Amino acid sequence: MTKKVRVLFVCTANAARSQMAEGLLRAKYGDRYEAFSAGTRQSTLSPDAVAAMREIGIDISHHRSKTLDEVAGQPIDIAVTVCDRAHQVCPLIPFAKKTIHCGFMDPHTVKGAPGDIAGAYRSVRDAMAAWIDREFGGYLPA
């Protein structure tokens, strides 16, 4: 049995982007990866992120916002900062073997009609899904 690669997604509040990335990696490549998420600070799970993920059949409604301190004791192979702010605060996640950065826009900052906000979350979700496919889809753990 091959050991799964453990991936931690990090953003500022662990409310949307890191939560969506965790859900995407689990759903797409859960046979090869264990996915986690945390934030540089704790918040609450974004209902808009939950809705965007539900649209593609991924349920993250059971997730909760966590801080890096909560996951610091776990062995992590790859940490991914998915927002520029988290990357500034934590350019290296000290308990991860490797840290990489791929920043995505913060859909929470979009103002406007509900459709505009939902569209922003979809856009980030879809950009993350494409990046995860490129970054993790072809990788076969040893």
Backbone as numpy.savetxt, mean C-alpha at the origin, in Angstrom:
# Nx Ny Nz CAx CAy CAz Cx Cy Cz
8.32 -26.17 0.08 7.48 -24.98 0.08 8.36 -23.74 0.08
8.08 -22.83 -0.81 8.85 -21.60 -0.94 8.34 -20.57 0.06
9.28 -19.90 0.71 8.93 -18.85 1.66 8.46 -17.62 0.88
7.35 -17.05 1.34 6.82 -15.85 0.68 7.66 -14.64 1.05
7.82 -13.74 0.08 8.50 -12.47 0.30 7.53 -11.56 1.05
8.03 -10.93 2.12 7.19 -10.08 2.96 7.39 -8.62 2.55
6.28 -7.97 2.13 6.33 -6.61 1.61 5.48 -5.70 2.49
6.08 -4.59 2.89 5.39 -3.59 3.70 5.23 -2.31 2.89
3.99 -1.85 2.73 3.71 -0.59 2.05 3.52 0.49 3.11
4.19 1.63 2.91 4.19 2.70 3.90 3.74 4.01 3.26
2.78 4.67 3.91 2.43 6.05 3.55 2.26 6.83 4.85
1.87 8.06 4.75 1.82 8.91 5.93 0.81 8.40 6.95
-0.45 8.27 6.56 -1.51 7.97 7.53 -2.01 6.53 7.48
-1.53 5.73 6.55 -2.00 4.36 6.39 -3.53 4.34 6.29
-4.05 5.27 5.49 -5.50 5.40 5.34 -5.98 4.99 3.96
-5.16 5.19 2.93 -5.63 4.91 1.57 -4.56 4.22 0.72
-3.52 4.95 0.32 -2.56 4.40 -0.65 -1.90 3.11 -0.18
-1.34 3.10 1.01 -0.68 1.88 1.48 -1.68 0.75 1.69
-2.88 1.10 2.10 -3.93 0.09 2.29 -4.34 -0.53 0.94
-4.49 0.32 -0.08 -4.86 -0.19 -1.40 -3.74 -1.06 -1.96
-2.49 -0.62 -1.78 -1.35 -1.40 -2.28 -1.29 -2.77 -1.60
-1.51 -2.79 -0.29 -1.53 -4.06 0.43 -2.60 -4.98 -0.14
-3.79 -4.45 -0.33 -4.89 -5.26 -0.88 -4.60 -5.75 -2.29
-4.02 -4.89 -3.10 -3.70 -5.27 -4.48 -2.66 -6.39 -4.53
-1.59 -6.24 -3.76 -0.54 -7.26 -3.80 -1.07 -8.60 -3.29
-1.85 -8.57 -2.23 -2.43 -9.82 -1.71 -3.32 -10.49 -2.75
-4.18 -9.68 -3.39 -5.13 -10.25 -4.34 -4.44 -10.76 -5.60
-3.46 -10.02 -6.09 -2.83 -10.38 -7.36 -1.74 -11.45 -7.21
-0.94 -11.33 -6.16 0.24 -12.18 -6.05 0.41 -12.77 -4.65
-0.70 -13.00 -3.98 -0.67 -13.55 -2.62 -0.05 -14.92 -2.52
0.08 -15.60 -3.64 0.73 -16.91 -3.64 2.25 -16.79 -3.45
2.79 -15.58 -3.72 4.24 -15.37 -3.62 4.64 -14.35 -2.56
3.68 -13.50 -2.16 3.99 -12.39 -1.25 3.05 -12.36 -0.07
3.57 -11.91 1.06 2.75 -11.53 2.21 2.80 -10.01 2.22
1.65 -9.38 2.22 1.59 -7.92 2.15 1.09 -7.34 3.48
1.68 -6.21 3.83 1.34 -5.48 5.04 1.34 -4.00 4.71
0.79 -3.19 5.59 0.87 -1.74 5.42 0.94 -1.07 6.77
1.51 0.14 6.77 1.61 0.94 7.98 1.83 2.39 7.58
1.73 3.27 8.56 1.92 4.69 8.30 2.92 5.30 9.26
3.41 6.46 8.90 4.29 7.19 9.81 3.49 7.74 10.99
2.17 7.80 10.80 1.25 8.13 11.89 -0.04 7.35 11.65
-0.85 7.21 12.67 -2.08 6.45 12.56 -3.25 7.36 12.21
-4.19 6.85 11.48 -5.38 7.58 11.08 -6.55 6.59 11.09
-7.47 6.77 10.15 -8.56 5.81 9.97 -8.60 5.40 8.51
-9.06 4.22 8.27 -9.17 3.70 6.91 -10.14 4.57 6.11
-9.75 4.95 4.92 -10.57 5.80 4.06 -11.72 5.00 3.45
-12.97 5.44 3.67 -14.10 4.76 3.03 -14.03 4.86 1.50
-13.43 5.92 0.99 -13.28 6.06 -0.47 -12.30 5.03 -1.02
-11.26 4.73 -0.26 -10.32 3.68 -0.68 -11.00 2.32 -0.67
-11.79 2.07 0.37 -12.54 0.82 0.46 -13.46 0.67 -0.75
-14.17 1.75 -1.09 -15.10 1.71 -2.22 -14.37 1.47 -3.54
-13.24 2.13 -3.73 -12.48 1.96 -4.98 -11.99 0.52 -5.13
-11.58 -0.08 -4.04 -11.11 -1.46 -4.10 -12.26 -2.43 -4.29
-13.37 -2.14 -3.66 -14.56 -3.01 -3.80 -14.99 -3.07 -5.27
-14.83 -1.97 -6.00 -15.21 -1.93 -7.42 -14.48 -2.99 -8.24
-13.28 -3.37 -7.81 -12.53 -4.38 -8.56 -12.50 -5.72 -7.82
-13.40 -5.87 -6.85 -13.56 -7.15 -6.18 -12.59 -7.43 -5.05
-11.94 -6.40 -4.53 -11.01 -6.58 -3.41 -11.59 -5.90 -2.18
-11.74 -6.67 -1.12 -12.33 -6.15 0.12 -11.23 -5.80 1.11
-11.06 -4.50 1.38 -10.11 -4.07 2.40 -10.84 -3.47 3.60
-12.14 -3.67 3.68 -12.93 -3.06 4.74 -12.53 -3.54 6.14
-11.89 -4.69 6.23 -11.45 -5.22 7.51 -10.08 -4.68 7.93
-9.41 -3.93 7.06 -8.11 -3.35 7.40 -8.29 -2.25 8.44
-7.19 -1.95 9.12 -7.18 -0.80 10.03 -5.84 -0.09 9.90
-5.85 1.17 10.22 -4.63 1.97 10.15 -3.67 1.54 11.25
-2.40 1.35 10.87 -1.36 0.96 11.81 -0.16 1.89 11.66
0.64 1.98 12.70 1.87 2.76 12.62 3.05 1.83 12.35
4.15 2.42 11.93 5.37 1.64 11.73 5.80 0.95 13.01
5.57 1.59 14.16 5.94 0.98 15.43 5.22 -0.35 15.65
3.99 -0.46 15.16 3.22 -1.70 15.34 3.79 -2.87 14.55
4.45 -2.60 13.45 4.97 -3.67 12.60 6.49 -3.81 12.67
7.13 -2.98 13.49 8.59 -2.94 13.54 9.23 -4.27 13.95
8.54 -5.10 14.69 9.12 -6.36 15.11 9.03 -7.48 14.09
8.35 -7.24 13.00 8.17 -8.28 11.99 9.32 -8.25 10.98
9.74 -9.42 10.52 10.76 -9.42 9.46 10.11 -8.98 8.14
10.71 -8.00 7.51 10.20 -7.46 6.24 11.32 -7.54 5.21
11.00 -8.11 4.07 11.99 -8.21 3.00 12.09 -6.91 2.21
10.93 -6.36 1.83 10.90 -5.13 1.02 9.90 -4.17 1.63
10.35 -2.95 1.89 9.44 -1.88 2.30 9.31 -0.93 1.11
8.08 -0.49 0.86 7.81 0.41 -0.25 7.12 1.65 0.29
7.77 2.80 0.16 7.09 4.05 0.51 6.29 4.47 -0.72
4.98 4.66 -0.51 4.09 4.97 -1.64 3.65 6.43 -1.65
4.22 7.23 -0.75 3.96 8.67 -0.80 5.26 9.41 -0.52
5.39 10.57 -1.11 6.62 11.33 -0.98 6.89 11.76 0.46
5.83 12.09 1.20 5.98 12.51 2.58 6.58 11.39 3.44
6.05 10.19 3.29 6.59 9.05 4.05 8.04 8.79 3.65
8.35 8.97 2.38 9.73 8.78 1.91 10.66 9.82 2.53
10.18 11.04 2.70 10.99 12.08 3.34 11.25 11.76 4.81
10.20 11.28 5.49 10.31 10.97 6.92 11.13 9.69 7.13
10.91 8.70 6.29 11.58 7.40 6.42 12.16 6.95 5.09
13.26 7.54 4.64 13.82 7.11 3.36 14.29 5.66 3.39
14.61 5.16 4.58 14.96 3.76 4.78 14.14 3.24 5.96
13.52 2.11 5.78 12.79 1.47 6.87 13.81 0.54 7.52
14.25 0.85 8.76 15.40 0.15 9.34 15.22 -1.35 9.54
14.00 -1.82 9.71 13.81 -3.25 9.94 13.52 -4.02 8.66
13.57 -3.34 7.51 13.38 -4.00 6.21 14.74 -4.27 5.57
14.83 -5.37 4.86 16.07 -5.70 4.18 16.36 -4.72 3.04
15.29 -4.21 2.42 15.41 -3.30 1.28 14.25 -2.32 1.33
14.51 -1.05 1.01 13.46 -0.03 0.93 13.48 0.57 -0.47
12.31 0.63 -1.09 12.18 1.29 -2.39 11.08 2.34 -2.29
11.07 3.26 -3.24 10.07 4.33 -3.23 9.38 4.40 -4.58
8.08 4.49 -4.53 7.28 4.80 -5.72 6.09 5.63 -5.23
6.19 6.93 -5.42 5.17 7.84 -4.91 3.94 7.92 -5.81
2.80 7.94 -5.18 1.52 8.10 -5.87 0.81 9.32 -5.29
0.05 10.01 -6.10 -0.65 11.20 -5.62 -1.62 10.84 -4.50
-1.87 11.80 -3.64 -2.77 11.58 -2.51 -4.20 11.87 -2.95
-5.05 10.85 -3.11 -6.41 11.09 -3.58 -7.25 11.86 -2.56
-6.83 11.83 -1.30 -7.54 12.54 -0.24 -7.52 14.06 -0.45
-6.53 14.54 -1.19 -6.40 15.99 -1.39 -7.31 16.51 -2.50
-7.93 15.62 -3.25 -8.80 16.04 -4.35 -10.12 16.56 -3.77
-10.50 17.73 -4.21 -11.77 18.34 -3.78 -12.70 18.37 -4.97
-13.99 18.42 -4.70 -14.95 18.50 -5.79 -16.14 17.62 -5.53
-16.82 17.31 -6.60 -18.01 16.47 -6.52 -17.60 15.04 -6.15
-18.53 14.27 -5.59 -18.21 12.88 -5.22 -17.61 12.08 -6.38
-18.09 12.33 -7.59 -17.54 11.62 -8.74 -16.07 11.96 -9.00
-15.70 13.22 -8.76 -14.30 13.63 -8.92 -13.41 12.93 -7.90
-13.89 12.86 -6.67 -13.13 12.21 -5.60 -13.01 10.72 -5.87
-14.10 10.08 -6.24 -14.06 8.65 -6.56 -13.11 8.40 -7.73
-13.12 9.29 -8.71 -12.22 9.16 -9.85 -10.76 9.24 -9.44
-10.45 10.09 -8.48 -9.07 10.21 -8.00 -8.62 8.91 -7.33
-9.48 8.33 -6.53 -9.14 7.05 -5.88 -8.98 5.94 -6.92
-9.84 5.92 -7.92 -9.71 4.92 -9.00 -8.38 5.09 -9.74
-8.05 6.34 -10.02 -6.81 6.63 -10.75 -5.59 6.13 -9.98
-5.55 6.42 -8.68 -4.43 5.96 -7.86 -4.43 4.44 -7.79
-5.59 3.85 -7.58 -5.70 2.38 -7.53 -5.16 1.75 -8.81
-5.57 2.28 -9.94 -5.15 1.71 -11.22 -3.66 1.91 -11.48
-3.13 3.07 -11.10 -1.69 3.31 -11.25 -0.90 2.36 -10.35
-1.39 2.15 -9.14 -0.72 1.21 -8.23 -0.77 -0.21 -8.77
-1.92 -0.61 -9.29 -2.07 -1.96 -9.82 -1.08 -2.19 -10.96
-0.92 -1.21 -11.84 0.02 -1.34 -12.95 1.45 -1.41 -12.44
1.79 -0.58 -11.45 3.14 -0.59 -10.89 3.41 -1.93 -10.20
2.46 -2.42 -9.42 2.63 -3.69 -8.73 2.84 -4.82 -9.74
2.10 -4.80 -10.84 2.31 -5.80 -11.89 3.73 -5.74 -12.43
4.22 -4.53 -12.69 5.58 -4.38 -13.22 6.64 -4.77 -12.19
6.45 -4.33 -10.96 7.46 -4.52 -9.92 7.47 -5.94 -9.34
6.30 -6.54 -9.16 6.21 -7.80 -8.46 5.66 -8.95 -9.31
5.05 -8.65 -10.43 4.39 -9.68 -11.23 5.32 -10.70 -11.85
6.51 -10.28 -12.24 7.43 -11.20 -12.90 8.41 -11.84 -11.98
8.46 -11.38 -10.73 9.44 -11.87 -9.76 9.05 -13.23 -9.25
9.99 -14.14 -9.27 9.77 -15.47 -8.72 10.74 -15.67 -7.56
10.24 -15.70 -6.32 11.14 -15.88 -5.18 11.94 -17.16 -5.29
13.15 -17.12 -4.77 14.02 -18.29 -4.79 13.58 -19.34 -3.81
